[in-house]
Amino acid sequence: MFTPTTSPPYIADVAVAFGDRLAVALAAHSITLLRVSLGLVFFGFGVLKFVPGLSPAEPLVVRTLDTLSFGLVPAPAALLLTASMETFIGLTLISGRRLVAGLIVLAGAMVGIMSPVVLFADDLFGGGPTIEAQYVLKDIVLAAAAAVVAAKALGARLVISRP
């Protein structure tokens, strides 16, 4: 029986049980939540690019695609292509439908998304990171999230283990 001089022996058991239930819930739902939230980010940024002047990344997108295409892709086409890709990626991630296709497009898009780090390093980081540099660097987190979602889509699963 519990006395004021001893702590209840079941507190540790309750904490372990709570931790176990939390681990099960996270294993069951966290990657789906990550996929949907990543989709919302891509969808939101993609939709912005359909309206000229609305996306703060517009100048960087135009400049990057102009450089990567050796000037062959005009600015309106660059924005339309980027907006379409990002919106498609977002919709596949949000819905979970055509997910592998969306992840393949995302892998290709990541090359373009991260290329300003190499193409315009002096402009982005000379004298400290600019807002554009910060915009591009946050994409490292998006790439990592996409890798987790892709692993799950290709059959990987979380395994709960105790240390």
C-alpha positions in Angstrom: 0.0 0.0 0.0 1.1 3.6 -0.7 2.5 5.5 2.2 3.7 9.2 2.3 7.3 8.0 2.5 7.3 6.0 -0.7 6.3 7.0 -4.2 3.7 5.0 -6.0 5.3 2.1 -7.8 3.1 2.5 -10.8 4.3 6.0 -11.9 7.1 4.5 -14.0 4.8 1.9 -15.5 2.3 4.6 -16.5 5.1 6.7 -18.1 6.4 3.6 -20.0 2.9 2.7 -21.2 2.3 6.3 -22.3 5.6 6.3 -24.2 4.7 3.0 -25.9 1.3 4.3 -27.0 2.8 7.6 -28.2 5.5 5.6 -30.2 2.8 3.5 -31.8 0.7 6.5 -32.7 3.7 8.4 -34.2 4.8 5.3 -36.2 1.3 5.0 -37.5 0.7 8.6 -38.5 3.8 10.8 -38.5 5.0 10.0 -42.0 1.5 10.6 -43.4 1.4 14.0 -41.5 4.9 14.8 -43.0 3.7 13.8 -46.5 0.6 16.0 -46.3 2.4 19.0 -44.7 5.1 18.8 -47.4 2.4 18.7 -50.0 0.8 21.8 -48.6 4.1 23.6 -48.8 4.7 22.7 -52.4 1.1 23.3 -53.4 1.1 26.7 -51.7 4.4 27.8 -53.2 3.3 26.4 -56.6 0.0 28.3 -56.7 1.7 31.5 -55.9 3.9 31.2 -59.0 0.8 31.1 -61.3 0.2 34.8 -60.4 3.0 37.0 -61.8 4.6 39.1 -59.0 3.0 37.2 -56.2 5.8 34.8 -55.3 8.9 36.2 -53.6 10.9 33.5 -55.3 9.9 34.6 -58.8 13.1 36.4 -59.7 15.3 33.5 -58.5 13.1 31.0 -60.4 13.4 33.0 -63.6 17.1 33.5 -63.2 17.8 29.9 -62.4 15.8 28.4 -65.3 17.3 31.0 -67.6 20.8 29.9 -66.6 20.0 26.2 -66.6 18.4 26.4 -70.1 21.1 28.7 -71.5 18.5 31.3 -72.1 16.1 29.1 -74.1 13.2 29.2 -71.5 11.5 32.6 -71.4 10.5 34.0 -68.0 6.7 33.4 -68.3 7.3 29.7 -69.4 9.8 29.2 -66.5 7.2 30.4 -64.0 4.4 28.3 -65.6 6.6 25.2 -65.6 7.7 25.7 -62.0 4.2 26.5 -60.8 2.8 23.5 -62.6 5.5 21.1 -61.2 5.2 22.4 -57.7 1.4 22.3 -57.7 1.4 18.7 -59.2 3.9 17.6 -56.5 1.8 19.2 -53.8 -1.4 17.6 -55.0 0.2 14.1 -55.2 1.7 14.5 -51.7 -1.5 15.8 -50.2 -3.8 13.2 -51.7 -1.3 10.2 -51.7 -2.5 9.5 -55.3 0.1 9.1 -58.0 2.6 9.5 -55.2 5.5 7.8 -57.0 5.0 10.1 -60.0 5.0 13.1 -57.8 8.1 12.0 -56.0 9.9 11.5 -59.3 8.9 15.0 -60.4 10.0 16.2 -57.0 13.5 14.6 -57.3 13.9 16.4 -60.6 12.6 19.6 -59.2 15.1 19.4 -56.3 18.0 19.7 -58.8 16.6 23.0 -60.0 15.6 24.1 -56.5 19.0 23.6 -55.1 21.0 24.7 -58.1 21.2 28.4 -57.1 23.5 27.4 -54.3 26.0 26.4 -56.9 25.1 28.8 -59.7 24.8 32.0 -57.7 26.8 31.2 -54.5 28.5 34.6 -54.5 25.2 36.5 -54.9 23.5 34.4 -52.3 26.2 34.3 -49.6 28.7 37.0 -50.4 28.6 39.2 -47.2 26.2 36.9 -45.4 23.2 34.9 -46.5 20.5 36.9 -48.3 16.8 36.3 -48.1 17.1 34.3 -51.3 19.8 32.2 -49.8 17.7 31.5 -46.8 14.8 30.6 -49.1 17.0 28.0 -50.9 18.6 26.6 -47.7 15.2 25.8 -46.2 14.8 23.4 -49.1 17.4 21.1 -47.5 14.7 20.4 -44.9 12.1 19.8 -47.7 14.5 17.4 -49.4 15.1 15.5 -46.2 11.3 15.3 -45.6 10.8 14.1 -49.2 13.4 11.4 -48.7 11.4 10.0 -45.7 8.2 10.1 -47.6 9.8 8.4 -50.6 11.3 5.7 -48.4 7.8 5.0 -47.1 6.3 5.1 -50.6 8.9 2.6 -51.7 8.1 0.2 -48.9 10.1 1.2 -45.9 8.5 1.2 -42.5 9.1 2.5 -39.0 10.1 -0.1 -36.5 9.5 0.5 -32.9 12.3 -0.8 -30.7 13.4 -0.2 -27.1 17.0 0.6 -26.3 
